[in-house]
Amino acid sequence: MNIKEIVIFGAGRGSRDVLQLIEQINKEAIVWKVVGFVDSNPELSHKIIDNIQVYKTVDDIGALPKRLYGITGVQNPKIRRTIVENEIVENGLKIATLLHPDVDIPGDAIFGMGCVIFPGVIIAKGVTLGQSVLVNYNTLLGIDLVIGNYSFIGPSVVITASCSIGEESVIGAGCLFVPGVSVGDGCMIGLGTRLIGHVGDSLHVFDFPKKIIRENNMKNQKVSW
């Protein structure tokens, strides 16, 4: 059995989610052996998190296998790009791609290196993901969707048909995209936003918390289901 050894960069919540994803993949068939976390935070150095050793740098791990892989669960796109380019690639590691085994991948899907797909994600036909795109739990990627490099898609997002998202954008949990909407590079779409129009580059769009525009007039009504 060809077991691949992998280092997880960052030891925060996002990368611990990645560790759990690796454990879920290994339940189906043992694919990965986690060598350790790498995190430059001195408060985490040499600690044990989720039974995995934390190292300050890759060099601290010691003798490395020739085909060591690297991945990160850091959700901030700019930091994730820096980790991939300056820590994983510069240290000669291969970029891992992690797909939960229960996620159905259409035959025409195109994924760049380093993509991370969590459980419950539904992927329609014609979906293209750039490098190191992270798609969190229970999200719908609609037909003919294109997502640029290093973007982060939060949990329970619904992206309908023919949408596009640029590079290094963050789509918050529970967002809803109507068909044909595009989001530019470097954008942040806030939690629960219902996106009905195009968003240009480097813009933040938030509509949460939503305002109550009228009182509930059903207080005294009998409701039958």
C-alpha positions, 0 to 999 in steps of 0.5 A: 500500500502506497501511504503518502506522508503529509505536513499540515501548515498552520495548527489553528481551527482550519487546519484541524478541520483538514486533519479531521478530513484526512482522518475521514479519508483514511477510514475509507482506505489509508492514504495519508500519514500526518507527519506533523503540523508546522506553525510559526506561532511560538506559543504552539511550538512543540505542543501536541494538538489532536495527537499531532506534534507541532513544529516551528519549521519544516526543518525542525521535523528532521529527516524528510521523505523524498515525496512529502506532501503539504497542505494548509487549512488556513482560511485567509486566502492571502495567507494561504497563498503565502504558505503554499508558495513560500512554505510548501513549494519552496521547501520542495514539498508536493501540494496535496489535494484532499477530497472527501470520499463521499463527495461525487466528482463529475467527470468534467470537473477541473480542480487545481492542485491543493484544493480541499473539499469537505463532506456534504459538498455537492458539485454539479457539472462544468465546475472549475476550481483554481489552485488551493480553493477550499470548499467547506461543509455542505455547500452547493457548487452549481453548474458551470461555476468557476472559482479562482485560485486561493478562494475560500467558500464557507459552509452551507453556501448555495451557488447556483448556475453559471456563477463565477468567483475570482481569486483570493475571495472569501464567501461567508457561511450561508451565502446564496448566489442567484444564477449568473452572479459574478464576484471579483478578486479579493472580495469578502461576502459576509455571512448569510448574504443573498447575492443578486448582483455582480460584485467588482474586485476588492469589495466587501458585501454584507447584509447580515444582520438583516433588518426587520421591515415589518412586524409579524402579523401572525402573532394571534393567528391559529396556524395549522400545518 
